[in-house]
Amino acid sequence: MLARFTRMLVLGVTAVAIASCAPVQHPAGTATHTDDYGTPVGSQPVREGGDLVMGLSSEPDKLDPTTSSSLYTRYVMNSICEKLYDNDASGNLVPQLATALPTVSEDGLTVTIPVRNDIKFADGAPFDAAAVQTSLQRHLTMKTSQRTSEMGPVASIETADPSHVVIRYKKPFAPITAALADRAGMIMSPVELAKDEGKNFADHPVCVGPFKFVKRIPQTSIIVERDPLYYDAKKVHLDTVTYRIMIDANIRASNLRSGDIQVADTISPQDVDALAKNPDLRLLQSGSLGFQGIYLNIGNVDGVGKPAKPIDTPLAKNAKIREALSLSVDRQTLVNTVFNNWYEPACSGIVPKSTYATPAGIACPAYDPQKSKQLLAEAGVQLPYPITMQVTNSQDQLRYAQALQANVAEGGFDLKIVPTEYSTLLDVQKRGTYEALFLGWSGRLDPDANITRFMTTGSGGNYGGFSSPKLDDLLAKAARTTDTAQRAELYGQSTKVIQEENPYIYTYRIRVLTVHTARVTGIEAYADGVVRLGKAAFTDEKS
């Protein structure tokens, strides 16, 4: 029974990623894109050393895995801060700082994680179960933590011995392994955390990873260098990696062509076709586990995680207006025209090709601007109904927002667009100082992390201050069961509740588009959206 429970816990998550890695099928008459995650260095000849530069499309928030909510922070942390588990190119959960997948008691309340105890952090501190416990406890209890809800209903975190950490639960929590394959599983040096109670950890993050932090120049760059203490140092080839902040997609593309940077993330669909034809460049691409959409502020008055309070606007108080906005979004036409058929519509937090996908779970609201106007009339508001939406000031996001503005006007809305710096947008999102906000999520293997953290009452990721006891109950039930079919059914019911209330309006899913020069190899990018540089290398020019 124990082994079966553990297999279900892990394999149920694995199936999500495997299914989601299938090539995206586009509408008739358009291109079908084939996934390419990159190739590990393996036995191919490479040059030792060198300084690689990556063009990063937005500036990361604080380099603290407990408080971060930025995809771009995940890029940097992936190089310097390994996790208990990771997902591989095939979508399997695999041990990283753990030595094996967890074992789970028959009642599902005790999760035992075997961890390494023969390695060191970048500052020389020993890595063991006690260090893991310290980080997990911080993720769980720190007031500004973004990880608390991801870890589930934890009763306690203990060490059985130097090689085993035990998480005890109040109720079973099936998504924990997948959660520990992202920032909730990043383990920080207890020595560094002890300094000033860890308040300034982001200024000098210390973990276990192929590289260690060197310095950060705000709005310019972040530099990491090879860590000689890393347990797998023989597979690390580069001397340094510089993450250079380059918000403009055209500039990133130009610098790739010139060779001034060797890799760039989030390639614009406007540029990708031309870059893919360049023989000196290589395109990596995959489907995404994530989504993009519109947060609507319903009750986030005092900041995320604080008790929701009423907001005295028709949009916040009346679900009919939010439903009308959803019905005004022509998802398919928008992605086809704005993103040249590279992206696809999104209608829920469920990955369409995953084993958790059901007709109810991925149901898409019809585009119906006439019904939208009818709902607005029933709500008793004057047309056009005004909404102010903040959006990051990248070309693609602004292009989509402008097309969306024209689109929802047909349904009776006057959408005002406010371009905002990405880092500011993250702050606005947490503080609740917005009416509508366009921002996405890079996605996780388990649907719990794609839905529960954003929709559960009081969650540290519930940026809209939404609260629904019915939805809370459905999501809690889904987390407690390890039966994939039962979970899929519950997530289908959850989607129905979300689409009735519309605290978040899903719009589209990206393809993860990364380009690197032929001068480097070993770069990998998976459906979780993270570009992996830890084992990359410059090619052997003599070969």
C-alpha positions in Angstrom: 0.0 0.0 0.0 2.8 2.4 0.9 4.6 1.9 -2.4 1.4 2.2 -4.4 0.5 5.4 -2.6 3.9 6.9 -3.4 3.7 5.9 -7.1 0.3 7.5 -7.4 1.6 10.6 -5.7 4.4 11.0 -8.2 3.2 9.4 -11.4 -0.1 11.4 -11.3 2.0 14.5 -11.6 4.4 13.0 -14.2 1.5 12.3 -16.6 0.7 16.0 -16.7 4.0 17.0 -18.1 4.4 14.1 -20.5 1.0 14.9 -22.0 1.7 18.6 -22.1 4.9 18.1 -24.0 3.1 17.0 -27.1 3.3 19.4 -30.1 0.7 22.1 -30.0 -2.0 21.5 -32.7 -2.9 24.9 -34.3 -6.1 25.7 -36.2 -6.5 24.3 -39.7 -4.2 26.0 -42.2 -1.6 27.1 -39.6 1.7 25.7 -38.7 2.2 22.9 -36.2 5.2 23.5 -33.9 7.4 20.7 -32.7 9.0 20.7 -29.3 12.8 21.0 -28.9 14.0 21.2 -25.3 17.7 21.4 -26.1 20.4 18.7 -25.7 22.6 18.1 -22.7 26.4 18.3 -23.3 26.8 14.6 -22.8 29.9 13.3 -24.5 30.2 16.0 -27.1 33.5 18.0 -27.1 33.2 21.4 -25.5 35.5 24.2 -24.4 36.1 24.6 -20.7 35.6 28.1 -19.3 34.1 31.1 -20.8 31.6 33.8 -19.9 28.1 33.4 -21.2 25.6 36.2 -21.5 21.9 35.7 -21.4 19.5 38.4 -22.5 16.7 38.4 -19.9 13.4 39.9 -21.0 12.4 41.3 -17.6 14.2 42.1 -14.3 13.7 39.5 -11.6 12.3 40.4 -8.3 14.2 39.7 -5.1 16.5 36.6 -5.3 14.8 34.9 -2.4 12.9 31.7 -3.2 10.6 32.2 -0.2 9.2 35.5 -1.4 9.7 35.6 -5.1 6.8 35.5 -7.6 8.8 36.2 -10.8 9.5 33.7 -13.6 12.8 35.6 -14.2 14.0 35.0 -10.7 13.5 31.3 -11.4 16.0 31.6 -14.3 18.7 32.9 -12.0 17.9 30.8 -9.0 18.0 27.7 -11.2 21.7 28.3 -11.6 22.5 29.0 -8.0 19.8 27.3 -5.9 18.9 23.7 -6.5 15.7 22.0 -5.3 14.8 18.8 -3.5 13.3 17.7 -6.8 13.2 18.8 -10.4 11.4 17.8 -13.6 13.3 16.5 -16.6 12.6 17.1 -20.3 10.2 14.2 -20.4 8.1 15.6 -17.6 9.3 13.2 -14.9 9.9 14.3 -11.3 13.4 13.4 -10.4 15.5 13.8 -7.2 18.0 16.7 -7.1 19.0 17.5 -3.6 16.9 14.6 -2.4 18.2 11.1 -3.0 14.9 9.5 -4.0 11.3 10.3 -4.3 9.4 10.7 -1.0 7.7 7.8 0.8 4.2 8.4 2.1 2.4 6.7 5.0 -0.7 4.7 4.3 -2.9 7.5 5.7 -1.1 10.1 3.6 -0.2 12.2 6.6 3.5 11.5 6.8 5.9 12.3 4.0 9.5 11.2 4.4 12.1 12.8 2.1 15.6 11.2 1.9 18.2 14.0 1.4 21.9 14.3 0.6 24.2 14.8 3.6 27.6 14.6 1.8 27.6 18.0 0.0 28.1 21.7 0.9 26.5 25.0 0.3 28.4 27.7 -1.7 29.6 29.2 1.6 31.0 25.8 2.8 28.2 25.1 5.3 27.2 21.4 5.4 24.0 20.3 3.6 21.9 17.9 5.6 18.3 17.3 6.9 18.6 20.1 9.5 19.4 22.6 6.7 16.5 21.4 4.7 14.2 21.7 7.7 15.3 25.3 8.2 14.4 26.3 4.7 11.2 24.4 4.5 10.1 26.0 7.8 10.9 29.4 6.4 8.9 28.8 3.3 6.0 27.7 5.4 5.9 30.4 8.1 7.6 33.5 6.9 5.0 36.3 6.8 5.8 37.4 3.3 6.2 33.9 2.0 4.7 33.0 -1.4 5.3 29.3 -0.8 3.0 28.7 2.2 -0.1 27.5 0.2 2.1 25.4 -2.1 3.2 23.3 0.8 -0.3 22.3 1.9 -1.8 21.8 5.4 1.5 21.1 7.2 1.4 20.1 10.9 5.1 20.0 11.4 8.5 19.6 9.7 11.0 17.4 11.5 14.3 15.6 11.0 14.4 11.9 11.5 18.2 11.8 11.1 20.8 13.7 9.1 19.5 12.1 5.9 15.7 12.3 6.3 13.2 15.1 6.6 9.7 14.3 7.7 6.7 16.5 6.8 3.6 15.7 8.9 0.3 16.8 7.5 -3.1 17.6 9.1 -4.7 16.2 5.9 -3.2 14.3 3.0 -1.6 16.6 0.4 -0.8 14.9 -2.9 0.9 17.8 -4.7 3.8 18.1 -2.3 6.4 16.4 -4.5 5.6 18.6 -7.4 5.7 21.7 -5.1 9.2 20.7 -4.0 10.3 20.7 -7.6 10.1 24.5 -7.6 10.9 27.3 -5.2 9.3 25.6 -2.2 12.0 22.9 -2.6 14.9 25.4 -2.9 17.2 25.0 0.1 19.2 28.0 1.4 22.3 28.1 3.5 21.3 28.1 7.2 24.4 30.2 7.9 23.3 32.9 5.6 19.7 32.7 6.8 20.9 33.2 10.4 22.4 36.6 9.4 19.9 39.3 10.4 17.2 36.6 10.6 17.5 36.1 6.8 15.9 39.5 6.1 18.6 40.4 3.6 19.1 36.9 2.0 18.1 38.2 -1.4 21.1 40.6 -1.4 23.5 37.7 -1.2 21.7 34.4 -1.8 23.7 31.3 -0.9 22.5 27.8 -1.9 23.7 24.7 -3.6 24.1 25.0 -7.3 26.4 24.9 -10.3 27.1 28.6 -9.8 27.2 31.0 -6.9 26.0 34.6 -6.7 28.5 37.4 -7.4 26.7 40.7 -7.7 23.6 42.4 -9.0 23.3 45.8 -10.7 19.7 46.8 -10.5 17.9 47.1 -13.9 21.2 46.1 -15.6 22.5 42.6 -14.8 23.1 39.7 -12.4 26.4 37.8 -12.4 27.0 34.3 -11.1 30.3 32.3 -11.2 31.2 28.7 -11.1 31.0 27.2 -7.6 34.1 24.9 -6.9 32.2 23.4 -4.0 29.3 22.1 -6.1 29.0 18.4 -5.8 28.8 17.8 -9.6 31.4 20.5 -10.5 32.9 18.3 -13.2 29.8 18.9 -15.4 30.0 22.7 -15.0 31.9 24.2 -17.9 31.3 27.9 -17.9 33.3 30.4 -15.7 30.5 32.9 -15.3 26.9 33.6 -16.5 25.7 37.2 -16.8 22.0 37.7 -16.9 21.6 41.0 -18.8 18.3 42.8 -18.5 17.0 43.5 -22.0 13.3 44.3 -22.0 13.1 45.2 -25.7 12.5 42.1 -27.8 14.0 43.7 -30.9 17.2 44.5 -29.0 17.5 40.9 -27.7 17.0 39.6 -31.2 19.6 42.0 -32.6 22.1 41.1 -29.9 21.7 37.4 -30.7 22.5 38.0 -34.3 25.5 40.0 -33.5 26.8 37.5 -30.9 26.8 40.1 -28.1 24.6 37.7 -26.1 24.5 33.9 -26.5 21.0 33.1 -25.4 17.7 35.0 -24.9 14.4 34.0 -23.4 10.8 34.9 -24.3 11.5 35.4 -28.0 8.7 37.4 -29.6 6.5 35.6 -32.1 7.2 38.7 -34.3 10.9 37.7 -34.4 11.0 33.9 -34.0 10.4 32.8 -37.6 13.3 34.9 -38.9 15.6 33.8 -36.0 14.7 30.2 -36.6 16.0 30.4 -40.2 19.4 31.8 -39.1 22.0 29.0 -39.4 24.0 30.5 -36.6 21.1 30.2 -34.1 19.1 27.4 -32.6 15.4 27.7 -31.5 14.3 25.8 -28.4 10.5 25.6 -28.0 7.9 23.8 -26.0 4.3 24.0 -24.9 3.7 25.7 -21.6 2.2 24.6 -18.3 1.2 28.2 -17.7 -1.2 30.8 -18.8 -1.7 34.6 -19.3 -4.7 36.5 -18.2 -6.4 39.3 -16.3 -6.6 39.6 -12.5 -9.6 41.5 -11.3 -9.3 43.0 -7.8 -12.3 41.8 -5.8 -11.1 42.1 -2.3 -7.3 42.7 -2.1 -7.4 45.9 -0.1 -4.6 45.5 2.5 -2.2 43.3 0.6 -2.1 39.7 -0.5 -2.7 37.1 2.2 -4.6 39.6 4.4 -8.4 39.2 5.0 -10.4 40.3 2.0 -12.4 43.4 2.2 -15.2 44.7 0.0 -14.3 47.0 -2.8 -17.1 49.4 -3.7 -17.1 49.1 -7.5 -19.5 47.3 -9.8 -16.7 45.2 -11.2 -15.6 44.0 -7.8 -19.2 43.5 -6.4 -21.0 42.1 -9.4 -20.1 38.7 -11.0 -22.2 39.6 -14.1 -19.8 42.3 -15.1 -16.8 40.0 -14.8 -18.6 37.4 -16.8 -19.4 39.9 -19.4 -15.8 40.8 -19.7 -14.8 37.2 -20.2 -17.5 36.8 -22.9 -16.0 39.9 -24.7 -12.6 38.2 -25.2 -12.3 36.5 -28.6 -9.4 34.3 -27.4 -8.8 32.4 -30.6 -8.8 35.4 -32.9 -6.6 37.4 -30.6 -3.8 34.8 -30.3 -3.8 34.1 -34.0 -3.6 37.7 -35.1 -1.3 39.1 -32.4 1.0 36.1 -32.0 1.2 34.8 -35.6 -0.3 31.4 -34.6 2.5 30.6 -32.2 0.3 30.7 -29.1 -3.0 29.1 -28.2 -6.1 30.2 -26.2 -6.3 29.5 -22.5 -9.6 29.1 -20.7 -8.6 27.6 -17.3 -5.6 26.6 -15.2 -5.8 23.0 -16.5 -3.2 22.1 -19.1 -5.4 20.9 -22.0 -3.4 17.8 -22.9 -2.7 16.7 -19.3 -4.3 13.7 -17.6 -6.2 16.2 -15.4 -8.0 17.7 -18.4 -11.7 17.0 -18.8 -14.3 18.7 -21.0 -15.5 20.7 -18.0 -11.9 21.5 -16.8 -10.9 23.0 -20.1 -14.2 24.4 -21.2 -13.9 27.8 -23.0 -16.4 30.6 -22.6 -17.9 31.5 -26.0 -17.1 34.8 -27.5 -20.4 36.6 -27.3 -20.3 40.4 -27.2 -24.1 40.7 -27.5 -24.6 38.6 -24.3 -21.9 40.7 -22.7 -23.9 43.9 -23.3 -27.0 42.1 -22.0 -25.3 41.2 -18.8 -24.0 44.8 -18.4 -27.5 46.0 -18.9 -28.8 43.6 -16.2 -26.1 44.8 -13.9 -27.5 48.4 -14.3 -24.2 50.0 -15.4 -23.7 52.7 -18.0 -22.1 51.7 -21.3 -19.3 51.6 -22.2 -18.2 50.3 -18.8 -14.7 51.6 -17.9 -11.9 49.4 -16.6 -8.3 50.4 -16.0 -5.8 47.6 -16.6 -2.1 47.7 -15.8 0.1 45.7 -18.1 3.9 45.1 -18.4 5.5 47.4 -20.9 6.9 44.8 -23.2 6.1 45.1 -26.9 4.2 41.8 -27.1 2.1 42.4 -23.9 1.2 45.9 -25.1 0.4 44.7 -28.5 -2.0 42.1 -27.0 -3.5 44.6 -24.6 -4.2 47.1 -27.4 -5.9 44.3 -29.5 -7.8 43.3 -26.4 -8.9 46.9 -25.8 -10.5 47.0 -29.3 -12.0 43.5 -28.8 -13.8 44.1 -25.5 -15.2 47.4 -26.8 -17.5 45.3 -28.9 -18.9 43.8 -25.7 -19.5 47.2 -24.1 -16.2 47.9 -22.2 -13.9 50.9 -22.3 -10.5 49.4 -21.4 -7.8 51.9 -20.4 -4.3 50.5 -20.6 -1.6 51.6 -18.2 1.9 50.3 -19.2 3.9 49.4 -16.1 7.4 48.1 -15.4 7.4 44.4 -14.7 8.9 44.6 -11.2 6.5 47.4 -10.3 3.6 45.2 -11.6 4.6 42.4 -9.2 4.5 44.9 -6.3 1.2 46.3 -7.4 -0.2 42.8 -7.7 0.8 41.9 -4.1 -0.3 45.3 -2.6 -3.7 45.2 -4.4 -3.4 48.7 -5.8 -5.0 47.9 -9.1 -8.5 47.4 -10.6 -7.4 45.0 -13.4 -3.9 43.7 -14.1 -2.7 41.6 -17.0 -0.1 39.0 -15.8 0.5 35.3 -16.2 2.0 32.3 -14.6 4.7 30.0 -16.0 2.9 26.9 -14.8 3.7 23.8 -12.7 3.3 20.1 -13.2 0.5 19.7 -10.7 -2.7 21.7 -11.3 -2.9 22.5 -7.6 0.0 25.0 -8.1 -1.8 26.5 -11.1 -5.1 27.0 -9.4 -5.2 26.7 -5.6 -2.5 29.2 -4.9 -4.4 31.9 -6.8 -8.0 31.1 -5.8 -8.0 29.8 -2.2 -9.2 32.2 0.5 -6.2 33.9 2.2 -3.5 32.3 0.0 -0.3 34.1 -0.5 -0.9 34.0 -4.2 -4.6 35.1 -4.2 -3.8 38.5 -5.6 -7.4 39.4 -6.3 -8.6 38.8 -2.8 -11.2 36.3 -4.0 -13.1 34.1 -1.6 -15.4 31.2 -2.3 -16.0 28.5 0.4 -17.4 26.2 -2.4 -14.2 26.5 -4.4 -12.0 26.2 -1.3 -13.7 22.9 -0.5 -13.3 21.5 -4.1 -9.7 22.4 -4.2 -9.0 20.9 -0.8 -10.6 17.7 -1.8 -8.6 17.6 -5.0 -5.4 17.9 -3.0 -6.3 15.2 -0.6 -6.8 12.4 -3.2 -4.2 10.7 -5.3 -6.7 9.2 -7.8 -6.1 11.1 -11.1 -9.6 10.6 -12.4 -11.1 11.9 -9.1 -8.8 14.9 -9.1 -9.6 15.7 -12.7 -13.3 15.6 -11.9 -12.9 17.9 -9.0 -10.8 20.4 -11.0 -13.5 20.3 -13.6 -16.0 21.4 -11.0 -13.6 24.0 -9.8 -13.3 25.5 -13.3 -17.0 25.9 -13.4 -17.0 27.9 -10.2 -14.1 30.0 -11.4 -15.9 30.8 -14.7 -19.1 31.7 -12.8 -17.2 34.2 -10.6 -14.3 35.2 -13.0 -11.8 36.6 -10.4 -9.2 35.8 -13.1 -9.9 35.8 -16.9 -7.7 33.3 -18.7 -6.7 34.5 -22.2 -3.8 32.5 -23.8 -0.9 30.1 -23.3 2.5 30.9 -24.7 5.0 28.6 -26.3 8.3 28.7 -24.4 10.5 30.2 -27.1 14.3 30.4 -26.4 17.0 31.1 -28.9 20.8 30.5 -28.5 23.8 30.8 -30.7 25.4 27.7 -32.2 28.6 28.7 -30.3 27.0 27.2 -27.1 25.4 23.9 -26.3 23.8 22.2 -23.3 21.1 24.9 -22.9 17.7 23.4 -22.0 14.3 24.9 -21.7 11.3 22.9 -20.6 7.5 23.4 -20.4 7.9 24.9 -16.9 9.3 28.0 -18.6 12.8 27.9 -17.0 15.9 28.2 -19.2 18.6 26.0 -17.7 22.2 27.1 -18.1 23.9 25.2 -15.3 25.5 22.5 -17.5 25.9 24.7 -20.6 29.2 25.2 -22.5 30.8 26.8 -25.4 31.4 24.5 -28.3 34.8 23.2 -29.0 35.9 25.4 -31.9 38.7 23.0 -32.8 36.3 20.1 -33.4 
